[in-house]
Structures are given as structure tokens and as C-alpha cells.
Amino acid sequence: MIDFFLDAYKNASVTQIVLEFIVFVFGILSVWFAKKENIWVYPTGLIATIISVYLLFLAGYLGDMMINGYFSIMSIYGWYKWGHKVNDTEELPITRTNAKEKTIGILLFLITILVVFGIYKWFDYEIHKENYLDIIASGIFFTGMWFMANKKIENWTLWIIGDIIVTPLYAYRGLGMLSLQYLIFTIMAISAYLEWRKILNKSNPQ
């Protein structure tokens, strides 16, 4: 197990290792803040995603690079939404998606898949079997990020599904630190879903 993590970094520069470690730490901090419904989810997430864009660009993983670029943009949007008072008095509450929001989520998922696939083709990258998983995960994460910015509890369901997909994918690619990070994300997302559901049930007692 130790060799698995170390072998992937034998040819990596010190700068790359340090940057990946920063992404690891701030990524976990971001999910923890999200679980606690704390607005610091966004500044910590921005640090992780901006660095990830650079690292993934160097590695040539366009789907992952795009999703982290989108995360950066959505983090700014989510930062605004979470900090903006509803009716100038109340914070944005945790809610479930309605029919319209579900439709938007499905459209975001489909459009993302088409865009990422199109970019692979545009840059004439060979699409391997694992890249299709990458493309699907991109659609899931794009939608999940939009749901999170609007404090929809379904965002955690999408994070869990997406994390389960990419954890073994990163391990297969030899990216041990990222694989471990997404395994931790999976566990944290399950815990966060349960915590948000508890908050939602308290605010909407049957």
C-alpha cells in the first residue's frame, strides 16, 4: 500500500507534490465546511480547485481539468448565494429540489457530458475506456456543484455517486493521493447528507 502511494511520485517534482498536498488538505477542509453549512466551504474550495486545474492540465486530464475550472466559477457563485440574505433577513435554507430544479439538473448533466466529450474530440485526444467514466463523473459533479450552491440536499447524493466512480479511477491511474482524497470525500459526503437531512427535518417537521 505504501509503495502504491510512493511509486506515483517517484518522477514528480517537489513543487508538484507540495501542490497536490495543498489540494488534498484544502479539499477535505472544503467538504468539512460544507457539511457544517459554513461559508468557508468556498474560499477553501477555491484554493483546491484552482491548483487542481493547473495540475490536471499538466497531466492531460481534460475532463477533470474542466470540472475543477467549473468548480472555481461555481465557488464564487455559491459564495455569493450562501452569503446573500433571503429577503435581506434570513440565510439561504437547506431545501429539496423541486420539479423545475430537477429538470435543470438533468439538463446540466447532459450538456456537461456533451461539452466534455466535444472538447476531447476538438483537441483530438484519444478517448480510452476510463475517460468515459471521467466524462460521466464530470456531469455528476457539475450538477452536484450547482445543487450545493443553492443548498439542495440532493447535492450530497450526487457527490457520493461521483466520488464512488472516481476513487478507483484515480487509483487505476496511479494518483494515490487523489484516490485517497476521494475515498475520504465519499465518507464525508455520506455523513454530510445525514447531517443536512437532520437539519431539513427539523426545519420541516411532518
Secondary structure, DSSP 8 states (H G I E B T S, - for coil): -HHHHHHTTTT--HHHHHHHHHHHHHHHHHHHHHHTT-TTHHHHHHHHHHHHHHHHHHHT-HHHHHHHHHHHHHHHHHHHHHHS-BTTTB----B---HHHHHHHHHHHHHHHHHHHHHHHHTT----HHHHHHHHHHHHHHHHHHHHHTTBTHHHHHHHHHHHHHHHHHHHTT-HHHHHHHHHHHHHHHHHHHHHHHHHHHHS--
